[in-house]
Amino acid sequence: MKKKFLKITGLTILSVFILVSCEKWIDPDINIDPDAPAQVPLNLWLPSIEQALGYNMVGNDLVRTTNIWMQQFDGVDRQSYTEARYQLTPADVNNVWNSIYANILMNAKGLINQAENTEGKYAPYYAGIGRVITAATLGISTDLFGDMPFREALKGDRNILKPKYDTQEKIYDTIMVILDKAIADLSKSASENLVAVKGDVIYAGNAAKWKKAAYSIKARHLLQLSAVKGNSAYTDALAAAANGFSSSGDDLQVPWETANHNPIFQFMEQRGDIRMGATLVDLMKSIEDPRLPFYAEKDDGGEYTGSLPGSQNAAASKPGGYIADDTAPSVVMSYAELKFIEAEAYFKTNKLNESKSAFAEGVKASVTKVTGAFDQAWYDAKLGSQTLTMELILSQKYINSFGTTRAYADFRRVGIHTFSLPAGAVIPNMPARYPYAQDEIDYNGDNVPSVTLSDKLWWDK
């Protein structure tokens, strides 16, 4: 026993000696990976967040599914076909749910935190951009999922592994607070911003354009509360819109390039499970819409045709270059959308002349952006000659919203068309929401609200 004790003691002393000696001769930075810095430079962090916004929120899964439900697309095979029949499962939204948090919200929070503590320098423009991206992401997400984890989810506290859900009403309040903070950041003078914004693939560091984007997104979500707040939603939206985009040159959109292709282009190249929806194509054909050749390709018969919901008509037109070219940008929000917001808000507050003017400008902006030109005679004959109604405003907003999630948000808020039930639909009505992700159900089940696709969101009265 004595010998054994001595051996153990000797090893312990030797270990202590080695550890103490190591402190003297081992470089303390030896385990720091130079390729994985603890603090990512702001100009490298920003473009990855912006492209995650473009890919996940307005370029890929969310757009394809909601455009299928809005019959702007039709799913003709595999998962897209099941979605066309209103079948969307928790497993189907896992990737996008995780990307919202990991690739956008958490990284945007890191960008904001670093911008506010940049070695004594002041970088409010980076912080403002991070907040606009956060608000845009949170707004699109909550309009699909309703209640979501936010306050606890972004704390970065290792002790909070199962974050509680914030109500959608609270999230909407939070969006407005975030946008107000963004506007304050972006209102700083250039002399107050001691760090030049680099790496901004959207606006090239133009704080004024980001500020307009903040006001425009604010107008979008203030209008979304029209069923909850009534007339105040319209007046509030108009007040925000007055400081928003002033032309299509201000559009908030994520660019793509030949080395980093547009997500719809990638999807069509790799899978090709969607075609143009008959509802959108037929509406555009009825008014000889000049955007149709840009929205859709001709089918094999040389015509523009749409697939009827759930019909699996793979012979129908494929998506066109406006949305599916390899370098086509993914639109987060446009000047045209803002003008349609104004048109609705003016119409609802009985300012018909202002509504007509905003409607005309919205159509002109949309057509010009898509085609590069505007035919006033076409507008006068097909749209300008009609009595302005909410249906007319919303139908043009529906056409303009192609490639975004906004038509689905509008449909649940005020209705757009009477959509025919897809062949083989698994539920009797249009889904009112998205399901929660399977990972949330598995790992945060105590906090996940119990919902079905038919359960309405808070603002959907």
N, C-alpha and C positions, 0 to 999 in steps of 0.2 A: 504493500500500500504506500509506504513511504517513497519508494522509488518512483511509483506511478505519479504521485503528487509532485515530485520534483520535476519529472518530465513535463507535466502540464504547465507548471509554473514557469519552467524555462521557455516553453513555446510562447506563453503569454508575454513574458518580458521581451523575447525576440520580436514578437509582433508589434509591441508598443514602440520598440526601438526603430523598427522599419517604418512605422507610420510617422513617427516624429522626424526621422531622417528624410522621408519623402517630401515633407513640407519644405525642406531646404533645397532639394535639387530638382523636383518635378515642376515643370511649368504649369501654373494654375490655369492657363488657357488651353491646355492640351486637349480637353474634351469639348471645346467649343467648335462647332462646325461652321466654317466660314461661308458655306453655301446655304446655311439655314440661320440667318441672323435673327437675334431676339427681337429686333425692331426693323420692320420693313420700311424702306424709304417711301414717303407719301406718293411720289411720282410713279413708283412701281406698284403700289397698292391700288391706286385709283382705277387704272384701266381694267384690271381683272374684276373689280366690283362692277364697273359699268357693263362689261361684256356678260357677266353673270346675270345682271338685270335684263339685258337684251335677250339672252338665250332662254332663261328660265321663266321670265314673267311675260314677255311679249313675242317670243320667237318660236317656242317649241310646244310642249305638252298642253299648257293652258290654252293657248290659241287654237290648237288643232281640235281639242275636245269641245270648247265652247263654240267654235265656228261650226262644228258638226251639229251641235244641238240647235244652233241658230239657222241651220240649213244654208249657210254660206258655203260650207263644205258638205260632203257626204262621205262617211266611212264605208269603203267597199270590200275590205278584207281584214282578217285577223283582228287585232285589238281595236282598230278604228271602226270596224263593223260592229263589234259589241258595244262600243260607245254610242254609235248611231242608234242603237236600240235602247239607249238609256241605261246601259249596264256599266257602272263605274264602281270599282271596289276599293277598299282601303289599301290593298296592295298596289293598285294602279297609281296612287298618288304619293307613294313613298318617296320616290326620287325627287319630285318637285318640292314636297314638303321639307325634306332634309336640305335641299339646295337653298330654299328660301332662308332658312336659319343659318346654315353653315357658310354658304357662299356669298350671301348678300347681307343679311341683318347683322350677323356677328362681325363680319369684316368691315361693314360700314361703321359699326360702333368703334372698332379698333382704329379706323381712320379718323373718326371724330375725336376720340380720346387723344390720339397722337398729335393731331392738329392743334389741340388746345394745350399741349405740353411739349412743344418742339424746341427743346434746348433754349428756352428763354425767348424764342422767336414767336411771332404771332401769325397764325395761319388761318384766319377766320374763313377764307374762301374755301379751303379744303373741308373745313367743318361744315360749312353751309351746303356744299355739294353732297357730302355724306348724309346730311339730314334730308335733302330733297330725295335722294335715292331711297333712304329709309322710308320716308312717307309714301312715295310712289309704290314701293314694294308692299308695304303694310296695307295700303288702300286696295290694291288689286287682290291681295291675299284674303283680307277680311271680307271682301265682297263675294268671295267664293266659299270660304270656310266659316264665316261668322266669328264666334268667340275663338280666341287664340291665346297661347302663352306669349306674353311680351315683357311685362315688367320684371318678373322673376327669371324668365328665360334668358335675358340679356345681361343679367348681373355678373355672370362669370364666377359665381360662387359655387365651389366644388361641393358644398353641403346641400345645394339645391339641385338634386338630380331629377326631381319630379315637379317641374314648375306648374304653378296654378294658372288657370285660364283667366284672361281678362275678358269681360263682356264686350260684345261688339260696340255697344254704346260707349264704353270706356275707351276702346281702341280708336273710335272716331274722334273723341275728345283729344286723345294723344296725338293723332295725326295732325290736328290743327295746331297743337302746341309745338310739335316738331317743325311744322312749316313756318310758324311765326319766328321760331329761333333761327331757322335757315334764312329767312328774309332779313333778320337783324344781322346775321353773319355776313350776308352778301351785300348788305347796305354799307359796310365799312368802306372808307375811302381807300384808294390804292396805297396811300402813304401809311395807313394803319395796318395794311396787310404786308408783313415783312417777308413772306415766303411766296414766291411766284408759283402759280399753279402750273404744273407740268404733268404730262401723262393723261390729260383729259381728252378722250377720243370723241366726246360728244360735242362740246362747245369750245374746245381748245383754251380753257381757262377763262372764258368770258363770264365774269360774275354777273353782269347785267342780264344775260340770257338765262342763267341759272335762276336768277331772281324772278324773271318772268315765268319760268317753269314752275316755281314754287307757288306763285299766285294762281296759275292755270290749274294745277293739280288741286289746289284748295277749292277753286270754283267747281271742279268736277265732283268732289266729294260733298260739298255743300249742297249741290243740286241733288245728289243721291239721297238726301234726307227729306225730299219733298213730301213723301207720304207721312213722315213723322212730324215735320215742322210746318208744313203748309206754306203760306206766302213768304214767311221769313226765309225759307230756304232759297226762294227765287231772288229776293232782294240781296241776301248775303252772297249768293253766287255771282250776281251782277257786280257787286262791289269788288269782289276779288278779281273777276274777269277784266275789270277796267285797268288793272295793272299787269295783266297777263300778256300772252303772245300778241304781237302786232303784225305778224306776217308769217307765212309758211317757212321763212328763213329762220324762225325761232323754234321750229318743231323739235321736241325732245325725242330723239331717235338714236339708236345704237347702230353704227356703221359696221359693215362686214367687208372682207377683202378676199382675194383669191386664195390667200394662205389661211384664212379663217372664215369659212363659208357661212352664208345665211342658213339658219337652222331648218327652214322649210325646204330649201334647196337640198340640204343634206338628207332630209327625210325622204323626199321624192327620189333622190338618187339611190338611196339604200333600201327603201321599202316601197314607197309609192302607193300606200293604202288609202289615199284620199282622192276624191274628184270634186269638181265644183258642184255646189248644191243647186238643185232646180229652183228653189224659192228665190235665191239671189239672182241667178241668171235670168229667169223669166221676168222678174221685176225690172232688171236693167234693159232687157230686150223690149219691154213694153213702152219704154220712153226713149228708145234708141240711144242709150247711155254711151257716151264716147269713152268711158272708162273700161267698158267690157273687154275690148281686145288686150288691155293691159292686165286685167284681173284674171283672164282665162285664156288658155290656148284653144285653137280650133280642134274639134275632134277629127277622127279619120275621114269623116264625110265632108270636112271643110266648114262645119257649123259650130256655133257656140251652144253647147248643151249642158244641162245640169242633171245630176243623178237624183231621182226621187228618194226621199228619206227611207233608208233601210233597204233600198232596191238592189244594192250591190252592182250598180251599172258602171262597170269598169271602162266602158266605151265612151263615157261622158268626158267633157273637157277636163284637162288637168289644170292646176293653178298656173296663172301666167307670171310674167316676169316681174310685175310690180311687187308681188309678194314672194316669188320663188326663184328669182335670179340669184346667182351665187354671191353677188355683192349688194343685193337689195337690203336696205336698212330695215331694222325692226322698230316700229313706231311705238313709243311709250305714250305720248300725247301730242296732238297736232293743233295747229291754229284753226283748222277747219272744225275740229271737235269743239273748240272753245266757242266758235261762232254759232254752232248749233245749240250749245248750252245757253248762250245769250238769246237765241231765237226762241227757245222754249220758255226761258224765264220772262222775257218781255211779253210773250203771248199770254202766259198765265197771269201776268199783272196788268193785262189789258192795254199794253203799249204796242198796238198792232203795227204802226209804221216802223218803229224800231225793230220789231220782230221780223218784218219783211226784209228790212235792210240787212239784218244779221243773217237771215236765212240765205239770201242771195249771195252774200259774201262767203258763207260757209260752202255753198255749192261751188262757187267760182274757185275758192281756194283748193277744194278737194279735186276738182276736175283738172285744174292747172298743175297741181302737184303730181297727179297720176299721169297725165297725157303731155304736159308741157305747153298746153295752149287752152284757150277758152273760146267757145263759140257762143256769143251773146244771142244770136238768132235761135240757136237750139234751146237755150235756156228760156227765152221768151215764149217759144212755141210749146215746149213740153212742161215747164214748171212755172214760169212767171205768169202765165195766163190762168193758172188755177187759183182758186180761193185758198188762202193760207189757212191750214188747219194743223192741229197737233199731229194727225196721222201723216201729213205731208212732211212736216219737220222731222218726225221720227223715222220716216222711211228713207229720207236722204241721209240722216245720221247713221242709219243702219247700213246703207251702202258704203258710206265713208269709213265705218268702223271695221270693215273687212281686214282681218289680220290682227285684230286686238280682241280683248275680252269685253269691250264696252257694250256691244249689242246685247250680250247676255245680262249684263247689269241693268240696262235700260228695260229689257223685256220684263224682268221681275219687278221693276219699280213701277212702270207705267203701261207696259204692254207695247208691242210694236205691230205685229201681225197675229193672225190666228194661224198657228203652225199646225199642219196636218200631223197626225200621229204616225211615227215611222212604222213600217212593216216589221212585225215581230217585237214591238216594244215590250220591255219586261215590267214597266209600270205604266199606269194609264195617263199620266200627265208629264209635261216637261219637268225634269229635275229642278228643284228649287235651290239646290246647294250642292257642294262637294261633300264627300265623306271625309272623315279624319283618317290620317295615315295609319297603316298597320303598325308601324314602329311605335307610334304614340299609344295605340291601344295596348300593345304588348308591354311597354315600359313605363307608361304614365297613365295607365288605365283608370286609376282612382280619380283622376282629374278630367279625363276626356268626357265631354258631354255625350249623352246617348242620343243619336240622331239617325234619321233616315233621309234619303234623297228628296223626300217630299216635304220635309220640315222647312218652314220659311225662316229667313234671317230676321234680325231685329228691325231693319229698316223696310222690310218687305211686308207692308200692311195690306 
